[in-house]
């Protein structure tokens, strides 16, 4: 998780640096559609990386919640099994 937070912080720092610094002109391909696609693809990578980071945090939180729920469920089932356990003295 620490590595993910560091990567996210570096991504935000890079984004701030990119927005504040002077940008060279985009390369021209001769096609307006491809020129726009190149610009949008660059920004799409930022969005994808941020989504991956957020998804990882969500998965970690969800797995933590589920693990605690499973532990509680397992405890309840185990206590029920212990109460219902048959022993030879019960045959008596």
PDB file of N, CA, C and O in Angstrom, chain B, residues numbered from 101:
ATOM      1  N   UNK B 101       0.827  -1.186   0.000  1.00  0.00           N
ATOM      2  CA  UNK B 101       0.000   0.000   0.000  1.00  0.00           C
ATOM      3  C   UNK B 101       0.872   1.250   0.000  1.00  0.00           C
ATOM      4  O   UNK B 101       0.528   2.255  -0.623  1.00  0.00           O
ATOM      5  N   UNK B 102       1.988   1.185   0.692  1.00  0.00           N
ATOM      6  CA  UNK B 102       2.896   2.327   0.744  1.00  0.00           C
ATOM      7  C   UNK B 102       3.433   2.649  -0.639  1.00  0.00           C
ATOM      8  O   UNK B 102       3.523   3.817  -1.017  1.00  0.00           O
ATOM      9  N   UNK B 103       3.786   1.632  -1.384  1.00  0.00           N
ATOM     10  CA  UNK B 103       4.304   1.841  -2.734  1.00  0.00           C
ATOM     11  C   UNK B 103       3.232   2.491  -3.611  1.00  0.00           C
ATOM     12  O   UNK B 103       3.534   3.378  -4.409  1.00  0.00           O
ATOM     13  N   UNK B 104       1.999   2.056  -3.463  1.00  0.00           N
ATOM     14  CA  UNK B 104       0.898   2.645  -4.222  1.00  0.00           C
ATOM     15  C   UNK B 104       0.681   4.108  -3.882  1.00  0.00           C
ATOM     16  O   UNK B 104       0.429   4.925  -4.768  1.00  0.00           O
ATOM     17  N   UNK B 105       0.779   4.442  -2.602  1.00  0.00           N
ATOM     18  CA  UNK B 105       0.622   5.839  -2.195  1.00  0.00           C
ATOM     19  C   UNK B 105       1.760   6.702  -2.730  1.00  0.00           C
ATOM     20  O   UNK B 105       1.543   7.838  -3.151  1.00  0.00           O
ATOM     21  N   UNK B 106       2.964   6.160  -2.710  1.00  0.00           N
ATOM     22  CA  UNK B 106       4.106   6.899  -3.253  1.00  0.00           C
ATOM     23  C   UNK B 106       3.931   7.099  -4.761  1.00  0.00           C
ATOM     24  O   UNK B 106       4.184   8.187  -5.278  1.00  0.00           O
ATOM     25  N   UNK B 107       3.500   6.056  -5.460  1.00  0.00           N
ATOM     26  CA  UNK B 107       3.273   6.167  -6.903  1.00  0.00           C
ATOM     27  C   UNK B 107       2.180   7.189  -7.202  1.00  0.00           C
ATOM     28  O   UNK B 107       2.305   7.973  -8.143  1.00  0.00           O
ATOM     29  N   UNK B 108       1.117   7.186  -6.414  1.00  0.00           N
ATOM     30  CA  UNK B 108       0.050   8.165  -6.602  1.00  0.00           C
ATOM     31  C   UNK B 108       0.526   9.586  -6.354  1.00  0.00           C
ATOM     32  O   UNK B 108       0.163  10.503  -7.091  1.00  0.00           O
ATOM     33  N   UNK B 109       1.341   9.772  -5.316  1.00  0.00           N
ATOM     34  CA  UNK B 109       1.878  11.099  -5.020  1.00  0.00           C
ATOM     35  C   UNK B 109       2.795  11.570  -6.147  1.00  0.00           C
ATOM     36  O   UNK B 109       2.755  12.739  -6.529  1.00  0.00           O
ATOM     37  N   UNK B 110       3.613  10.679  -6.675  1.00  0.00           N
ATOM     38  CA  UNK B 110       4.485  11.032  -7.788  1.00  0.00           C
ATOM     39  C   UNK B 110       3.684  11.364  -9.048  1.00  0.00           C
ATOM     40  O   UNK B 110       4.055  12.257  -9.810  1.00  0.00           O
ATOM     41  N   UNK B 111       2.594  10.645  -9.258  1.00  0.00           N
ATOM     42  CA  UNK B 111       1.743  10.927 -10.414  1.00  0.00           C
ATOM     43  C   UNK B 111       1.119  12.318 -10.292  1.00  0.00           C
ATOM     44  O   UNK B 111       1.080  13.070 -11.265  1.00  0.00           O
ATOM     45  N   UNK B 112       0.638  12.653  -9.116  1.00  0.00           N
ATOM     46  CA  UNK B 112       0.054  13.979  -8.905  1.00  0.00           C
ATOM     47  C   UNK B 112       1.115  15.060  -9.057  1.00  0.00           C
ATOM     48  O   UNK B 112       0.859  16.105  -9.655  1.00  0.00           O
ATOM     49  N   UNK B 113       2.302  14.812  -8.520  1.00  0.00           N
ATOM     50  CA  UNK B 113       3.401  15.770  -8.662  1.00  0.00           C
ATOM     51  C   UNK B 113       3.761  15.960 -10.138  1.00  0.00           C
ATOM     52  O   UNK B 113       4.004  17.084 -10.577  1.00  0.00           O
ATOM     53  N   UNK B 114       3.796  14.878 -10.893  1.00  0.00           N
ATOM     54  CA  UNK B 114       4.100  14.966 -12.321  1.00  0.00           C
ATOM     55  C   UNK B 114       3.015  15.722 -13.065  1.00  0.00           C
ATOM     56  O   UNK B 114       3.307  16.504 -13.970  1.00  0.00           O
ATOM     57  N   UNK B 115       1.765  15.494 -12.689  1.00  0.00           N
ATOM     58  CA  UNK B 115       0.646  16.191 -13.331  1.00  0.00           C
ATOM     59  C   UNK B 115       0.716  17.694 -13.059  1.00  0.00           C
ATOM     60  O   UNK B 115       0.497  18.496 -13.967  1.00  0.00           O
ATOM     61  N   UNK B 116       1.018  18.079 -11.822  1.00  0.00           N
ATOM     62  CA  UNK B 116       1.147  19.501 -11.480  1.00  0.00           C
ATOM     63  C   UNK B 116       2.301  20.123 -12.267  1.00  0.00           C
ATOM     64  O   UNK B 116       2.170  21.223 -12.805  1.00  0.00           O
ATOM     65  N   UNK B 117       3.426  19.419 -12.333  1.00  0.00           N
ATOM     66  CA  UNK B 117       4.578  19.917 -13.086  1.00  0.00           C
ATOM     67  C   UNK B 117       4.232  20.079 -14.563  1.00  0.00           C
ATOM     68  O   UNK B 117       4.619  21.064 -15.192  1.00  0.00           O
ATOM     69  N   UNK B 118       3.512  19.122 -15.107  1.00  0.00           N
ATOM     70  CA  UNK B 118       3.126  19.184 -16.522  1.00  0.00           C
ATOM     71  C   UNK B 118       2.213  20.374 -16.793  1.00  0.00           C
ATOM     72  O   UNK B 118       2.363  21.056 -17.807  1.00  0.00           O
ATOM     73  N   UNK B 119       1.275  20.620 -15.898  1.00  0.00           N
ATOM     74  CA  UNK B 119       0.337  21.716 -16.108  1.00  0.00           C
ATOM     75  C   UNK B 119       0.998  23.086 -15.944  1.00  0.00           C
ATOM     76  O   UNK B 119       0.582  24.047 -16.591  1.00  0.00           O
ATOM     77  N   UNK B 120       2.005  23.190 -15.105  1.00  0.00           N
ATOM     78  CA  UNK B 120       2.656  24.473 -14.836  1.00  0.00           C
ATOM     79  C   UNK B 120       3.795  24.799 -15.802  1.00  0.00           C
ATOM     80  O   UNK B 120       4.142  25.969 -15.970  1.00  0.00           O
ATOM     81  N   UNK B 121       4.374  23.797 -16.431  1.00  0.00           N
ATOM     82  CA  UNK B 121       5.523  24.059 -17.302  1.00  0.00           C
ATOM     83  C   UNK B 121       5.061  24.287 -18.743  1.00  0.00           C
ATOM     84  O   UNK B 121       3.945  23.937 -19.125  1.00  0.00           O
ATOM     85  N   UNK B 122       5.957  24.883 -19.520  1.00  0.00           N
ATOM     86  CA  UNK B 122       5.651  25.133 -20.919  1.00  0.00           C
ATOM     87  C   UNK B 122       5.744  23.828 -21.701  1.00  0.00           C
ATOM     88  O   UNK B 122       6.692  23.059 -21.539  1.00  0.00           O
ATOM     89  N   UNK B 123       4.754  23.591 -22.545  1.00  0.00           N
ATOM     90  CA  UNK B 123       4.690  22.348 -23.301  1.00  0.00           C
ATOM     91  C   UNK B 123       5.130  22.577 -24.741  1.00  0.00           C
ATOM     92  O   UNK B 123       4.774  23.594 -25.337  1.00  0.00           O
ATOM     93  N   UNK B 124       5.888  21.664 -25.304  1.00  0.00           N
ATOM     94  CA  UNK B 124       6.211  21.781 -26.728  1.00  0.00           C
ATOM     95  C   UNK B 124       4.961  21.495 -27.557  1.00  0.00           C
ATOM     96  O   UNK B 124       4.029  20.852 -27.073  1.00  0.00           O
ATOM     97  N   UNK B 125       4.938  21.959 -28.778  1.00  0.00           N
ATOM     98  CA  UNK B 125       3.758  21.675 -29.613  1.00  0.00           C
ATOM     99  C   UNK B 125       3.658  20.177 -29.894  1.00  0.00           C
ATOM    100  O   UNK B 125       4.662  19.470 -29.983  1.00  0.00           O
ATOM    101  N   UNK B 126       2.432  19.727 -30.026  1.00  0.00           N
ATOM    102  CA  UNK B 126       2.201  18.315 -30.317  1.00  0.00           C
ATOM    103  C   UNK B 126       2.646  18.004 -31.742  1.00  0.00           C
ATOM    104  O   UNK B 126       2.578  18.857 -32.628  1.00  0.00           O
ATOM    105  N   UNK B 127       3.088  16.809 -31.943  1.00  0.00           N
ATOM    106  CA  UNK B 127       3.519  16.387 -33.286  1.00  0.00           C
ATOM    107  C   UNK B 127       2.311  16.322 -34.210  1.00  0.00           C
ATOM    108  O   UNK B 127       1.238  15.868 -33.814  1.00  0.00           O
ATOM    109  N   UNK B 128       2.490  16.765 -35.410  1.00  0.00           N
ATOM    110  CA  UNK B 128       1.411  16.739 -36.410  1.00  0.00           C
ATOM    111  C   UNK B 128       1.537  15.478 -37.250  1.00  0.00           C
ATOM    112  O   UNK B 128       2.618  15.120 -37.718  1.00  0.00           O
ATOM    113  N   UNK B 129       0.408  14.821 -37.425  1.00  0.00           N
ATOM    114  CA  UNK B 129       0.403  13.586 -38.220  1.00  0.00           C
ATOM    115  C   UNK B 129      -0.186  13.815 -39.602  1.00  0.00           C
ATOM    116  O   UNK B 129      -0.063  12.967 -40.485  1.00  0.00           O
ATOM    117  N   UNK B 130      -0.821  14.955 -39.785  1.00  0.00           N
ATOM    118  CA  UNK B 130      -1.486  15.206 -41.065  1.00  0.00           C
ATOM    119  C   UNK B 130      -2.962  14.883 -41.003  1.00  0.00           C
ATOM    120  O   UNK B 130      -3.706  15.199 -41.932  1.00  0.00           O
ATOM    121  N   UNK B 131      -3.394  14.263 -39.931  1.00  0.00           N
ATOM    122  CA  UNK B 131      -4.803  13.932 -39.739  1.00  0.00           C
ATOM    123  C   UNK B 131      -5.275  14.574 -38.441  1.00  0.00           C
ATOM    124  O   UNK B 131      -4.680  14.366 -37.384  1.00  0.00           O
ATOM    125  N   UNK B 132      -6.337  15.347 -38.528  1.00  0.00           N
ATOM    126  CA  UNK B 132      -6.861  16.021 -37.337  1.00  0.00           C
ATOM    127  C   UNK B 132      -7.344  15.015 -36.293  1.00  0.00           C
ATOM    128  O   UNK B 132      -7.211  15.244 -35.091  1.00  0.00           O
ATOM    129  N   UNK B 133      -7.899  13.911 -36.759  1.00  0.00           N
ATOM    130  CA  UNK B 133      -8.407  12.881 -35.836  1.00  0.00           C
ATOM    131  C   UNK B 133      -7.249  12.258 -35.052  1.00  0.00           C
ATOM    132  O   UNK B 133      -7.338  12.082 -33.837  1.00  0.00           O
ATOM    133  N   UNK B 134      -6.165  11.928 -35.756  1.00  0.00           N
ATOM    134  CA  UNK B 134      -5.017  11.324 -35.079  1.00  0.00           C
ATOM    135  C   UNK B 134      -4.323  12.319 -34.150  1.00  0.00           C
ATOM    136  O   UNK B 134      -3.804  11.931 -33.103  1.00  0.00           O
ATOM    137  N   UNK B 135      -4.311  13.596 -34.525  1.00  0.00           N
ATOM    138  CA  UNK B 135      -3.734  14.619 -33.651  1.00  0.00           C
ATOM    139  C   UNK B 135      -4.506  14.702 -32.342  1.00  0.00           C
ATOM    140  O   UNK B 135      -3.917  14.738 -31.261  1.00  0.00           O
ATOM    141  N   UNK B 136      -5.822  14.731 -32.451  1.00  0.00           N
ATOM    142  CA  UNK B 136      -6.664  14.777 -31.240  1.00  0.00           C
ATOM    143  C   UNK B 136      -6.529  13.484 -30.433  1.00  0.00           C
ATOM    144  O   UNK B 136      -6.495  13.518 -29.203  1.00  0.00           O
ATOM    145  N   UNK B 137      -6.453  12.350 -31.124  1.00  0.00           N
ATOM    146  CA  UNK B 137      -6.338  11.063 -30.434  1.00  0.00           C
ATOM    147  C   UNK B 137      -5.051  10.992 -29.625  1.00  0.00           C
ATOM    148  O   UNK B 137      -5.033  10.424 -28.533  1.00  0.00           O
ATOM    149  N   UNK B 138      -3.980  11.564 -30.152  1.00  0.00           N
ATOM    150  CA  UNK B 138      -2.720  11.568 -29.421  1.00  0.00           C
ATOM    151  C   UNK B 138      -2.807  12.369 -28.131  1.00  0.00           C
ATOM    152  O   UNK B 138      -2.291  11.950 -27.095  1.00  0.00           O
ATOM    153  N   UNK B 139      -3.459  13.516 -28.198  1.00  0.00           N
ATOM    154  CA  UNK B 139      -3.628  14.343 -26.995  1.00  0.00           C
ATOM    155  C   UNK B 139      -4.530  13.639 -25.984  1.00  0.00           C
ATOM    156  O   UNK B 139      -4.224  13.598 -24.792  1.00  0.00           O
ATOM    157  N   UNK B 140      -5.635  13.089 -26.463  1.00  0.00           N
ATOM    158  CA  UNK B 140      -6.569  12.403 -25.558  1.00  0.00           C
ATOM    159  C   UNK B 140      -5.956  11.144 -24.965  1.00  0.00           C
ATOM    160  O   UNK B 140      -6.231  10.814 -23.811  1.00  0.00           O
ATOM    161  N   UNK B 141      -5.138  10.440 -25.719  1.00  0.00           N
ATOM    162  CA  UNK B 141      -4.508   9.217 -25.201  1.00  0.00           C
ATOM    163  C   UNK B 141      -3.584   9.544 -24.034  1.00  0.00           C
ATOM    164  O   UNK B 141      -3.520   8.801 -23.055  1.00  0.00           O
ATOM    165  N   UNK B 142      -2.872  10.661 -24.146  1.00  0.00           N
ATOM    166  CA  UNK B 142      -1.971  11.046 -23.063  1.00  0.00           C
ATOM    167  C   UNK B 142      -2.755  11.297 -21.774  1.00  0.00           C
ATOM    168  O   UNK B 142      -2.368  10.822 -20.705  1.00  0.00           O
ATOM    169  N   UNK B 143      -3.846  12.038 -21.877  1.00  0.00           N
ATOM    170  CA  UNK B 143      -4.657  12.308 -20.683  1.00  0.00           C
ATOM    171  C   UNK B 143      -5.377  11.057 -20.195  1.00  0.00           C
ATOM    172  O   UNK B 143      -5.626  10.903 -18.999  1.00  0.00           O
ATOM    173  N   UNK B 144      -5.709  10.166 -21.121  1.00  0.00           N
ATOM    174  CA  UNK B 144      -6.382   8.926 -20.727  1.00  0.00           C
ATOM    175  C   UNK B 144      -5.481   8.063 -19.860  1.00  0.00           C
ATOM    176  O   UNK B 144      -5.965   7.362 -18.971  1.00  0.00           O
ATOM    177  N   UNK B 145      -4.169   8.103 -20.106  1.00  0.00           N
ATOM    178  CA  UNK B 145      -3.248   7.332 -19.269  1.00  0.00           C
ATOM    179  C   UNK B 145      -3.263   7.828 -17.825  1.00  0.00           C
ATOM    180  O   UNK B 145      -3.190   7.032 -16.889  1.00  0.00           O
ATOM    181  N   UNK B 146      -3.356   9.145 -17.649  1.00  0.00           N
ATOM    182  CA  UNK B 146      -3.467   9.674 -16.281  1.00  0.00           C
ATOM    183  C   UNK B 146      -4.734   9.147 -15.606  1.00  0.00           C
ATOM    184  O   UNK B 146      -4.698   8.730 -14.448  1.00  0.00           O
ATOM    185  N   UNK B 147      -5.829   9.168 -16.317  1.00  0.00           N
ATOM    186  CA  UNK B 147      -7.099   8.694 -15.757  1.00  0.00           C
ATOM    187  C   UNK B 147      -7.015   7.209 -15.423  1.00  0.00           C
ATOM    188  O   UNK B 147      -7.465   6.787 -14.357  1.00  0.00           O
ATOM    189  N   UNK B 148      -6.445   6.415 -16.322  1.00  0.00           N
ATOM    190  CA  UNK B 148      -6.342   4.970 -16.092  1.00  0.00           C
ATOM    191  C   UNK B 148      -5.483   4.676 -14.864  1.00  0.00           C
ATOM    192  O   UNK B 148      -5.838   3.832 -14.041  1.00  0.00           O
ATOM    193  N   UNK B 149      -4.364   5.367 -14.743  1.00  0.00           N
ATOM    194  CA  UNK B 149      -3.473   5.120 -13.603  1.00  0.00           C
ATOM    195  C   UNK B 149      -4.164   5.523 -12.293  1.00  0.00           C
ATOM    196  O   UNK B 149      -4.048   4.816 -11.291  1.00  0.00           O
ATOM    197  N   UNK B 150      -4.871   6.640 -12.297  1.00  0.00           N
ATOM    198  CA  UNK B 150      -5.597   7.032 -11.087  1.00  0.00           C
ATOM    199  C   UNK B 150      -6.697   6.029 -10.750  1.00  0.00           C
ATOM    200  O   UNK B 150      -6.913   5.711  -9.581  1.00  0.00           O
ATOM    201  N   UNK B 151      -7.389   5.535 -11.769  1.00  0.00           N
ATOM    202  CA  UNK B 151      -8.430   4.536 -11.522  1.00  0.00           C
ATOM    203  C   UNK B 151      -7.845   3.239 -10.976  1.00  0.00           C
ATOM    204  O   UNK B 151      -8.431   2.619 -10.088  1.00  0.00           O
ATOM    205  N   UNK B 152      -6.702   2.828 -11.498  1.00  0.00           N
ATOM    206  CA  UNK B 152      -6.059   1.614 -10.993  1.00  0.00           C
ATOM    207  C   UNK B 152      -5.687   1.788  -9.525  1.00  0.00           C
ATOM    208  O   UNK B 152      -5.908   0.887  -8.715  1.00  0.00           O
ATOM    209  N   UNK B 153      -5.129   2.932  -9.184  1.00  0.00           N
ATOM    210  CA  UNK B 153      -4.778   3.192  -7.781  1.00  0.00           C
ATOM    211  C   UNK B 153      -5.986   3.192  -6.873  1.00  0.00           C
ATOM    212  O   UNK B 153      -5.952   2.620  -5.783  1.00  0.00           O
ATOM    213  N   UNK B 154      -7.068   3.840  -7.323  1.00  0.00           N
ATOM    214  CA  UNK B 154      -8.282   3.863  -6.512  1.00  0.00           C
ATOM    215  C   UNK B 154      -8.907   2.475  -6.418  1.00  0.00           C
ATOM    216  O   UNK B 154      -9.425   2.100  -5.366  1.00  0.00           O
ATOM    217  N   UNK B 155      -8.865   1.716  -7.502  1.00  0.00           N
ATOM    218  CA  UNK B 155      -9.410   0.366  -7.485  1.00  0.00           C
ATOM    219  C   UNK B 155      -8.656  -0.509  -6.487  1.00  0.00           C
ATOM    220  O   UNK B 155      -9.259  -1.310  -5.772  1.00  0.00           O
ATOM    221  N   UNK B 156      -7.332  -0.351  -6.444  1.00  0.00           N
ATOM    222  CA  UNK B 156      -6.525  -1.127  -5.501  1.00  0.00           C
ATOM    223  C   UNK B 156      -6.906  -0.790  -4.067  1.00  0.00           C
ATOM    224  O   UNK B 156      -7.018  -1.684  -3.228  1.00  0.00           O
ATOM    225  N   UNK B 157      -7.106   0.491  -3.781  1.00  0.00           N
ATOM    226  CA  UNK B 157      -7.516   0.884  -2.424  1.00  0.00           C
ATOM    227  C   UNK B 157      -8.901   0.333  -2.093  1.00  0.00           C
ATOM    228  O   UNK B 157      -9.143  -0.122  -0.975  1.00  0.00           O
ATOM    229  N   UNK B 158      -9.806   0.376  -3.068  1.00  0.00           N
ATOM    230  CA  UNK B 158     -11.150  -0.156  -2.839  1.00  0.00           C
ATOM    231  C   UNK B 158     -11.110  -1.665  -2.595  1.00  0.00           C
ATOM    232  O   UNK B 158     -11.806  -2.173  -1.716  1.00  0.00           O
ATOM    233  N   UNK B 159     -10.300  -2.372  -3.370  1.00  0.00           N
ATOM    234  CA  UNK B 159     -10.187  -3.831  -3.185  1.00  0.00           C
ATOM    235  C   UNK B 159      -9.605  -4.162  -1.820  1.00  0.00           C
ATOM    236  O   UNK B 159     -10.051  -5.102  -1.162  1.00  0.00           O
ATOM    237  N   UNK B 160      -8.622  -3.400  -1.398  1.00  0.00           N
ATOM    238  CA  UNK B 160      -8.020  -3.643  -0.094  1.00  0.00           C
ATOM    239  C   UNK B 160      -9.048  -3.427   1.010  1.00  0.00           C
ATOM    240  O   UNK B 160      -9.145  -4.231   1.937  1.00  0.00           O
ATOM    241  N   UNK B 161      -9.811  -2.348   0.914  1.00  0.00           N
ATOM    242  CA  UNK B 161     -10.827  -2.057   1.926  1.00  0.00           C
ATOM    243  C   UNK B 161     -11.911  -3.117   1.910  1.00  0.00           C
ATOM    244  O   UNK B 161     -12.333  -3.590   2.966  1.00  0.00           O
ATOM    245  N   UNK B 162     -12.366  -3.495   0.724  1.00  0.00           N
ATOM    246  CA  UNK B 162     -13.411  -4.502   0.616  1.00  0.00           C
ATOM    247  C   UNK B 162     -12.937  -5.851   1.149  1.00  0.00           C
ATOM    248  O   UNK B 162     -13.687  -6.541   1.838  1.00  0.00           O
ATOM    249  N   UNK B 163     -11.705  -6.229   0.839  1.00  0.00           N
ATOM    250  CA  UNK B 163     -11.205  -7.509   1.340  1.00  0.00           C
ATOM    251  C   UNK B 163     -11.061  -7.481   2.856  1.00  0.00           C
ATOM    252  O   UNK B 163     -11.279  -8.494   3.521  1.00  0.00           O
ATOM    253  N   UNK B 164     -10.697  -6.336   3.398  1.00  0.00           N
ATOM    254  CA  UNK B 164     -10.602  -6.209   4.849  1.00  0.00           C
ATOM    255  C   UNK B 164     -11.977  -6.370   5.493  1.00  0.00           C
ATOM    256  O   UNK B 164     -12.124  -7.044   6.513  1.00  0.00           O
ATOM    257  N   UNK B 165     -12.976  -5.743   4.885  1.00  0.00           N
ATOM    258  CA  UNK B 165     -14.346  -5.858   5.411  1.00  0.00           C
ATOM    259  C   UNK B 165     -14.822  -7.302   5.315  1.00  0.00           C
ATOM    260  O   UNK B 165     -15.397  -7.837   6.263  1.00  0.00           O
ATOM    261  N   UNK B 166     -14.582  -7.927   4.169  1.00  0.00           N
ATOM    262  CA  UNK B 166     -15.024  -9.310   3.996  1.00  0.00           C
ATOM    263  C   UNK B 166     -14.289 -10.260   4.928  1.00  0.00           C
ATOM    264  O   UNK B 166     -14.884 -11.207   5.441  1.00  0.00           O
ATOM    265  N   UNK B 167     -13.021 -10.022   5.149  1.00  0.00           N
ATOM    266  CA  UNK B 167     -12.251 -10.893   6.043  1.00  0.00           C
ATOM    267  C   UNK B 167     -12.791 -10.796   7.462  1.00  0.00           C
ATOM    268  O   UNK B 167     -12.889 -11.808   8.155  1.00  0.00           O
ATOM    269  N   UNK B 168     -13.138  -9.607   7.899  1.00  0.00           N
ATOM    270  CA  UNK B 168     -13.704  -9.468   9.242  1.00  0.00           C
ATOM    271  C   UNK B 168     -15.066 -10.128   9.312  1.00  0.00           C
ATOM    272  O   UNK B 168     -15.402 -10.759  10.314  1.00  0.00           O
ATOM    273  N   UNK B 169     -15.850  -9.990   8.262  1.00  0.00           N
ATOM    274  CA  UNK B 169     -17.155 -10.648   8.233  1.00  0.00           C
ATOM    275  C   UNK B 169     -17.016 -12.154   8.244  1.00  0.00           C
ATOM    276  O   UNK B 169     -17.784 -12.851   8.908  1.00  0.00           O
ATOM    277  N   UNK B 170     -16.027 -12.664   7.500  1.00  0.00           N
ATOM    278  CA  UNK B 170     -15.800 -14.104   7.447  1.00  0.00           C
ATOM    279  C   UNK B 170     -15.346 -14.614   8.811  1.00  0.00           C
ATOM    280  O   UNK B 170     -15.739 -15.700   9.239  1.00  0.00           O
ATOM    281  N   UNK B 171     -14.511 -13.818   9.492  1.00  0.00           N
ATOM    282  CA  UNK B 171     -14.038 -14.227  10.805  1.00  0.00           C
ATOM    283  C   UNK B 171     -15.204 -14.316  11.781  1.00  0.00           C
ATOM    284  O   UNK B 171     -15.282 -15.247  12.582  1.00  0.00           O
ATOM    285  N   UNK B 172     -16.099 -13.357  11.712  1.00  0.00           N
ATOM    286  CA  UNK B 172     -17.269 -13.384  12.599  1.00  0.00           C
ATOM    287  C   UNK B 172     -18.154 -14.572  12.244  1.00  0.00           C
ATOM    288  O   UNK B 172     -18.619 -15.293  13.126  1.00  0.00           O
ATOM    289  N   UNK B 173     -18.387 -14.775  10.937  1.00  0.00           N
ATOM    290  CA  UNK B 173     -19.215 -15.894  10.501  1.00  0.00           C
ATOM    291  C   UNK B 173     -18.607 -17.221  10.924  1.00  0.00           C
ATOM    292  O   UNK B 173     -19.316 -18.102  11.410  1.00  0.00           O
ATOM    293  N   UNK B 174     -17.299 -17.372  10.745  1.00  0.00           N
ATOM    294  CA  UNK B 174     -16.615 -18.605  11.133  1.00  0.00           C
ATOM    295  C   UNK B 174     -16.724 -18.836  12.626  1.00  0.00           C
ATOM    296  O   UNK B 174     -16.925 -19.968  13.065  1.00  0.00           O
ATOM    297  N   UNK B 175     -16.595 -17.782  13.411  1.00  0.00           N
ATOM    298  CA  UNK B 175     -16.709 -17.903  14.861  1.00  0.00           C
ATOM    299  C   UNK B 175     -18.113 -18.381  15.250  1.00  0.00           C
ATOM    300  O   UNK B 175     -18.253 -19.263  16.098  1.00  0.00           O
ATOM    301  N   UNK B 176     -19.138 -17.808  14.641  1.00  0.00           N
ATOM    302  CA  UNK B 176     -20.514 -18.204  14.961  1.00  0.00           C
ATOM    303  C   UNK B 176     -20.752 -19.653  14.574  1.00  0.00           C
ATOM    304  O   UNK B 176     -21.346 -20.409  15.342  1.00  0.00           O
ATOM    305  N   UNK B 177     -20.299 -20.047  13.403  1.00  0.00           N
ATOM    306  CA  UNK B 177     -20.479 -21.440  12.966  1.00  0.00           C
ATOM    307  C   UNK B 177     -19.730 -22.383  13.896  1.00  0.00           C
ATOM    308  O   UNK B 177     -20.268 -23.422  14.279  1.00  0.00           O
ATOM    309  N   UNK B 178     -18.503 -22.045  14.266  1.00  0.00           N
ATOM    310  CA  UNK B 178     -17.705 -22.901  15.130  1.00  0.00           C
ATOM    311  C   UNK B 178     -18.366 -23.054  16.495  1.00  0.00           C
ATOM    312  O   UNK B 178     -18.390 -24.152  17.050  1.00  0.00           O
ATOM    313  N   UNK B 179     -18.898 -21.975  17.035  1.00  0.00           N
ATOM    314  CA  UNK B 179     -19.576 -22.063  18.324  1.00  0.00           C
ATOM    315  C   UNK B 179     -20.818 -22.945  18.214  1.00  0.00           C
ATOM    316  O   UNK B 179     -21.128 -23.692  19.142  1.00  0.00           O
ATOM    317  N   UNK B 180     -21.515 -22.868  17.112  1.00  0.00           N
ATOM    318  CA  UNK B 180     -22.699 -23.712  16.905  1.00  0.00           C
ATOM    319  C   UNK B 180     -22.296 -25.178  16.799  1.00  0.00           C
ATOM    320  O   UNK B 180     -22.953 -26.052  17.364  1.00  0.00           O
ATOM    321  N   UNK B 181     -21.217 -25.440  16.076  1.00  0.00           N
ATOM    322  CA  UNK B 181     -20.733 -26.818  15.933  1.00  0.00           C
ATOM    323  C   UNK B 181     -20.328 -27.366  17.295  1.00  0.00           C
ATOM    324  O   UNK B 181     -20.630 -28.518  17.606  1.00  0.00           O
ATOM    325  N   UNK B 182     -19.658 -26.573  18.102  1.00  0.00           N
ATOM    326  CA  UNK B 182     -19.254 -27.039  19.426  1.00  0.00           C
ATOM    327  C   UNK B 182     -20.453 -27.357  20.302  1.00  0.00           C
ATOM    328  O   UNK B 182     -20.418 -28.312  21.079  1.00  0.00           O
ATOM    329  N   UNK B 183     -21.518 -26.565  20.186  1.00  0.00           N
ATOM    330  CA  UNK B 183     -22.719 -26.827  20.980  1.00  0.00           C
ATOM    331  C   UNK B 183     -23.434 -28.087  20.515  1.00  0.00           C
ATOM    332  O   UNK B 183     -24.030 -28.798  21.323  1.00  0.00           O
ATOM    333  N   UNK B 184     -23.378 -28.367  19.211  1.00  0.00           N
ATOM    334  CA  UNK B 184     -24.104 -29.497  18.655  1.00  0.00           C
ATOM    335  C   UNK B 184     -23.263 -30.767  18.561  1.00  0.00           C
ATOM    336  O   UNK B 184     -23.749 -31.805  18.111  1.00  0.00           O
ATOM    337  N   UNK B 185     -22.020 -30.686  18.979  1.00  0.00           N
ATOM    338  CA  UNK B 185     -21.117 -31.815  18.837  1.00  0.00           C
ATOM    339  C   UNK B 185     -21.631 -33.021  19.618  1.00  0.00           C
ATOM    340  O   UNK B 185     -22.039 -32.916  20.775  1.00  0.00           O
ATOM    341  N   UNK B 186     -21.596 -34.151  18.953  1.00  0.00           N
ATOM    342  CA  UNK B 186     -22.052 -35.401  19.584  1.00  0.00           C
ATOM    343  C   UNK B 186     -20.881 -36.031  20.307  1.00  0.00           C
ATOM    344  O   UNK B 186     -19.753 -36.027  19.814  1.00  0.00           O
ATOM    345  N   UNK B 187     -21.154 -36.559  21.457  1.00  0.00           N
ATOM    346  CA  UNK B 187     -20.107 -37.273  22.194  1.00  0.00           C
ATOM    347  C   UNK B 187     -20.655 -38.629  22.614  1.00  0.00           C
ATOM    348  O   UNK B 187     -21.874 -38.791  22.662  1.00  0.00           O
ATOM    349  N   UNK B 188     -19.802 -39.619  22.924  1.00  0.00           N
ATOM    350  CA  UNK B 188     -20.270 -40.952  23.329  1.00  0.00           C
ATOM    351  C   UNK B 188     -21.144 -40.920  24.586  1.00  0.00           C
ATOM    352  O   UNK B 188     -22.008 -41.782  24.753  1.00  0.00           O
ATOM    353  N   UNK B 189     -20.935 -39.947  25.464  1.00  0.00           N
ATOM    354  CA  UNK B 189     -21.764 -39.873  26.674  1.00  0.00           C
ATOM    355  C   UNK B 189     -23.199 -39.554  26.330  1.00  0.00           C
ATOM    356  O   UNK B 189     -24.105 -39.924  27.077  1.00  0.00           O
ATOM    357  N   UNK B 190     -23.434 -38.870  25.206  1.00  0.00           N
ATOM    358  CA  UNK B 190     -24.797 -38.521  24.798  1.00  0.00           C
ATOM    359  C   UNK B 190     -25.584 -39.762  24.407  1.00  0.00           C
ATOM    360  O   UNK B 190     -26.813 -39.759  24.473  1.00  0.00           O
ATOM    361  N   UNK B 191     -24.891 -40.827  23.999  1.00  0.00           N
ATOM    362  CA  UNK B 191     -25.570 -42.048  23.562  1.00  0.00           C
ATOM    363  C   UNK B 191     -26.168 -42.804  24.744  1.00  0.00           C
ATOM    364  O   UNK B 191     -27.099 -43.594  24.586  1.00  0.00           O
ATOM    365  N   UNK B 192     -25.629 -42.551  25.911  1.00  0.00           N
ATOM    366  CA  UNK B 192     -25.915 -43.170  27.069  1.00  0.00           C
ATOM    367  C   UNK B 192     -26.839 -43.926  27.691  1.00  0.00           C
ATOM    368  O   UNK B 192     -26.659 -44.290  28.853  1.00  0.00           O
TER     369      UNK B 192
END
